[in-house]
Amino acid sequence: MDDLIENLLRVIVSRLVINKEAVKIEKDNSARDGFVVYRVIVDNEDMGRVIGRKGRTAKSIRSIAIAAAVKNKIKIAVEVG
C-alpha cells in the first residue's frame, strides 16, 4: 500500500519538474503516532515549481497524497525539500 503513495507522489512531481531524474521520494517509518513521512526531493532549480506560489502547489500535492492514504487507512505526512 505504501508503494501506492510513493508512486503517486513520483508521478505528480515528475510532471512538474524539468529534471525528472533528480526526483527522489524518501520514506521514513520512524515518525511518532504511526505516521509515515514522505520526503519529496528535487533539483534546486525545480524547487519553485514544486512549491508553487505561496506553497499552493505543495499543499495540493499533500492533499492528494493524504486523500489516497486515508482511503487506504494510512497516516502520512509529506515534506518538500
DOFINU-373432 format. One record per residue (C-alpha): residue number from 0; residue in one letter; x, y, z. Coordinates in steps of 0.2 Angstrom, whole numbers. Last residue first. Layout:
<sites>
[NUM,A,[X,Y,Z]];
...
</sites>
This chain:
<sites>
[80,G,[63,100,2]];
[79,V,[45,95,1]];
[78,E,[38,86,16]];
[77,V,[23,74,15]];
[76,A,[14,67,31]];
[75,I,[5,51,31]];
[74,K,[-7,41,41]];
[73,I,[-13,25,31]];
[72,K,[-31,19,31]];
[71,N,[-30,15,12]];
[70,K,[-43,29,8]];
[69,V,[-34,40,20]];
[68,A,[-18,37,11]];
[67,A,[-26,42,-6]];
[66,A,[-33,58,2]];
[65,I,[-16,62,11]];
[64,A,[-7,61,-6]];
[63,I,[-20,72,-15]];
[62,S,[-19,85,-1]];
[61,R,[0,85,1]];
[60,I,[2,88,-18]];
[59,S,[-11,102,-17]];
[58,K,[-1,110,-2]];
[57,A,[15,109,-12]];
[56,T,[6,118,-27]];
[55,R,[-1,131,-16]];
[54,G,[16,135,-6]];
[53,K,[14,154,-8]];
[52,R,[16,152,-27]];
[51,G,[22,135,-31]];
[50,I,[32,123,-20]];
[49,V,[35,110,-34]];
[48,R,[39,123,-47]];
[47,G,[50,133,-35]];
[46,M,[60,118,-31]];
[45,D,[64,114,-49]];
[44,E,[81,123,-50]];
[43,N,[86,115,-33]];
[42,D,[84,98,-40]];
[41,V,[70,88,-32]];
[40,I,[67,79,-15]];
[39,V,[50,74,-9]];
[38,R,[51,67,8]];
[37,Y,[37,55,13]];
[36,V,[34,53,32]];
[35,V,[24,38,38]];
[34,F,[14,42,53]];
[33,G,[11,28,67]];
[32,D,[10,40,81]];
[31,R,[28,45,80]];
[30,A,[39,45,65]];
[29,S,[51,30,62]];
[28,N,[43,25,45]];
[27,D,[53,37,34]];
[26,K,[50,36,15]];
[25,E,[61,45,3]];
[24,I,[54,51,-14]];
[23,K,[68,56,-26]];
[22,V,[66,67,-42]];
[21,A,[83,71,-49]];
[20,E,[80,61,-65]];
[19,K,[65,71,-69]];
[18,N,[75,87,-71]];
[17,I,[61,99,-79]];
[16,V,[49,97,-64]];
[15,L,[30,97,-63]];
[14,R,[26,81,-71]];
[13,S,[39,71,-61]];
[12,V,[31,78,-45]];
[11,I,[14,70,-49]];
[10,V,[21,54,-55]];
[9,R,[33,52,-40]];
[8,L,[20,57,-27]];
[7,L,[8,44,-34]];
[6,N,[22,31,-34]];
[5,E,[26,34,-16]];
[4,I,[8,33,-11]];
[3,L,[5,17,-20]];
[2,D,[21,10,-13]];
[1,D,[14,12,4]];
[0,M,[0,0,0]];
</sites>
